[in-house]
Amino acid sequence: MSACNSVIRTYLSNLHCKIDLNPKPFVLPPSLRPLTSVPLCSPISSRITHTRSFSAIQEVAPLEDESPEELAKDTVEHLLTHQDDVARLMKMERKSGMGTHNKRWFPYFDRFRCGSEFLSSREVIEAIGPALMEERKERLKRVVRNRSYSVCLVVEGLSDFGNVSATFRSADALGLQSVHVVACDSSKRYRENRHVSMGAEKWLDIELWNTPKECFEVLKSRGYRIATTHLGMDAVSIYDMDWSRPTAIVVGNENRGISNEALELSDLHCSIPMKGMVDSFNVSVAAGIVMHQAVCDRTMRLGCHGDLSEDESQILLAEFLLRHNNSSISIAHEYAKRKASIPPITTL
């Protein structure tokens, strides 16, 4: 034991001798010193430095942040009680409400009106694209690739704007582009729910309807089958449905559920199998489960959920660029003015 202690003491003594307890400051050799007179560690400037985070990439000028007033206008409560603002949210020219059964529904024409001029989706992208950072543009492209109009969401008679916001957020996250709101109770007022939807309403196509009949007639003209979520003997499990068919998912009021009118006008009733003591989900949770199953089933059957053509994807990308920021519209209008000022090329 004494021999072992002696060895340890000797090792620690040698180690102590090798450690420089008063190190000299490190100095770069002349050949490696910088050519400028700026110190290697300069004091932090008091000027504001703009940084970029992975969660919210900021864009380069001239795109500026939206003002608090504009953000307030985008809240779900405001949009659902101001129909004109919902219409203004969508920028590219839209087709009339009714569709044709023999063609898959896509709502936009390939043109954006700038006063007396029109810009195509390609020109919109050419105008606004350079003002966005590459990371942001790539993210928008990825979102567009996973978007579809083949499944849409209909919320009927919801009185809590928080639930509407939550369903919008789920629709956006799962790649549904089209949402419809039927007879929302605008007499009730709730706190703003932008934090619930996380701004998802900005990127969705929202349509407002007064009655289920009005909404369902238009959806059926666009080729959708109407599937109302309802617990009943004739209800089909959402896991037994073929979601590759264009389908409108309808969820109902928090307390009353789907109205009798909507049940009678729908093409089928569907339900979520439940194994517990309770026989219902919160409406926003139910909507999320049904939409998720629809996306999973479509992915299994079709290989992916997103099904826009190349031309449709370009138009939707242009739509997103126009919605991206208030400055986007100004940039597009300036582009249109320059386009109009160029004299037409004459052929000899």
Residue pairs with C-beta under 8 A, 6 or more apart in sequence:
34 40
50 58
52 58
52 133
57 133
57 135
57 136
57 139
58 133
59 131
59 132
59 133
59 136
59 324
59 325
60 131
60 132
60 133
61 131
62 131
62 327
62 330
62 331
63 131
63 132
63 324
63 325
63 327
63 328
63 331
64 325
64 326
64 327
65 325
66 74
66 325
66 326
67 326
70 326
71 194
72 78
72 192
73 79
73 82
73 85
74 89
74 194
74 199
74 201
74 202
75 192
75 193
75 194
75 201
76 161
76 164
76 165
76 168
76 193
76 194
76 196
76 197
76 201
77 161
77 189
77 190
77 192
77 193
78 85
79 85
79 86
79 89
79 201
79 206
80 86
80 161
80 164
80 181
80 184
80 186
80 208
81 184
81 186
83 208
86 206
86 207
86 208
89 201
89 202
89 206
89 323
90 205
90 319
90 323
91 112
91 319
91 322
91 323
91 329
92 108
92 109
92 110
92 111
92 112
92 121
92 124
92 315
92 318
92 319
92 322
93 108
93 109
93 111
93 112
93 113
94 107
94 108
94 109
95 107
95 108
95 109
97 207
97 218
98 218
98 221
98 222
99 105
99 218
99 221
99 222
99 223
100 221
100 223
101 221
101 223
103 223
104 149
104 150
104 223
104 246
105 149
105 222
105 223
105 224
105 246
106 149
106 308
106 312
106 315
107 149
107 178
107 205
108 312
108 315
108 316
108 319
109 315
110 120
110 121
110 311
110 314
110 315
111 118
111 119
111 120
111 121
112 118
112 119
112 120
112 121
112 124
112 318
112 322
112 332
114 332
114 333
114 335
114 336
114 337
115 333
115 336
116 340
117 336
117 337
117 339
117 340
118 336
119 127
119 332
119 335
119 336
119 339
121 314
121 315
121 317
121 318
121 319
122 314
122 318
123 335
123 339
124 318
124 321
124 322
124 332
125 314
125 317
125 318
125 321
126 335
127 331
127 332
127 334
127 335
128 321
128 322
128 324
128 328
128 331
128 332
129 137
129 321
131 327
131 328
131 331
132 140
132 321
132 324
140 317
140 320
140 321
140 324
141 317
143 175
143 203
143 320
144 306
144 308
144 313
144 316
144 317
144 320
145 306
145 308
145 313
146 175
146 304
146 305
146 306
147 175
147 176
147 177
147 306
147 308
147 316
148 175
148 176
148 177
148 298
148 305
148 306
148 307
148 308
149 177
149 178
149 246
149 308
150 244
150 246
150 247
150 298
150 307
151 176
151 243
151 246
151 247
151 248
151 249
151 291
151 294
151 295
151 298
152 176
152 177
152 178
152 179
152 180
152 219
152 224
152 247
152 248
152 249
153 167
153 171
153 176
153 178
153 179
153 180
153 248
153 249
153 251
153 287
153 291
154 179
154 180
154 181
154 182
154 215
154 219
154 226
154 248
154 249
154 250
154 251
155 163
155 164
155 167
155 179
155 180
155 181
155 182
155 184
155 250
155 251
155 283
155 287
156 182
156 183
156 212
156 250
156 251
156 252
156 253
156 258
156 259
156 262
157 182
157 183
157 184
157 185
157 252
157 253
157 256
157 259
158 164
158 181
158 184
158 185
158 251
158 252
158 253
158 254
158 283
159 184
159 185
159 188
159 253
159 254
160 188
160 190
160 254
161 184
161 188
161 190
161 193
162 190
162 193
162 196
163 254
163 282
163 283
163 284
164 181
164 184
164 193
165 193
165 194
165 196
165 197
165 200
165 201
166 196
166 197
166 284
166 288
167 179
167 251
167 283
167 284
167 287
167 288
168 179
168 197
168 200
168 201
168 204
169 196
169 197
169 198
169 200
170 284
170 287
170 288
170 291
170 292
171 179
171 200
171 204
171 287
171 291
172 200
172 203
172 204
173 200
174 288
174 291
174 292
174 295
174 305
175 295
175 305
175 306
176 204
176 291
177 204
177 205
177 316
178 204
178 205
178 207
179 204
179 205
179 206
179 207
180 206
180 207
180 208
180 209
180 215
180 219
180 248
181 206
181 207
181 208
181 209
182 209
182 210
182 211
182 212
182 215
182 262
183 209
183 210
183 211
183 212
184 208
202 323
203 320
203 323
207 215
209 215
209 218
211 261
212 259
212 261
212 262
212 265
213 261
213 265
216 226
216 248
216 262
216 265
216 266
219 226
219 248
220 226
222 246
223 246
224 246
224 247
224 248
225 245
225 246
225 247
225 248
225 267
225 268
226 248
226 250
226 265
226 266
226 267
226 268
227 241
227 247
227 248
227 249
227 250
227 266
227 267
227 268
227 269
227 270
228 250
228 252
228 258
228 262
228 263
228 266
228 268
228 269
228 270
229 249
229 250
229 251
229 252
229 258
229 269
229 270
229 271
229 272
229 286
229 287
229 290
230 252
230 257
230 258
230 263
230 269
230 270
230 271
231 271
231 279
231 280
232 269
232 271
234 269
235 269
235 270
235 271
236 268
236 269
236 270
236 271
237 270
237 271
237 272
237 273
238 270
238 271
238 272
238 289
238 290
238 293
238 294
239 273
239 293
241 247
241 270
241 297
242 297
242 301
243 293
243 294
243 295
243 297
243 298
243 301
244 297
244 298
244 301
244 302
247 294
249 287
249 290
249 291
249 294
250 258
250 262
250 266
251 258
251 283
251 286
251 287
251 290
252 258
252 259
252 262
252 283
253 259
253 283
254 282
254 283
258 266
263 269
270 290
272 281
272 286
272 289
272 290
274 280
274 281
280 286
281 289
295 305
298 304
298 305
299 305
308 316
321 328
322 328
322 329
322 332
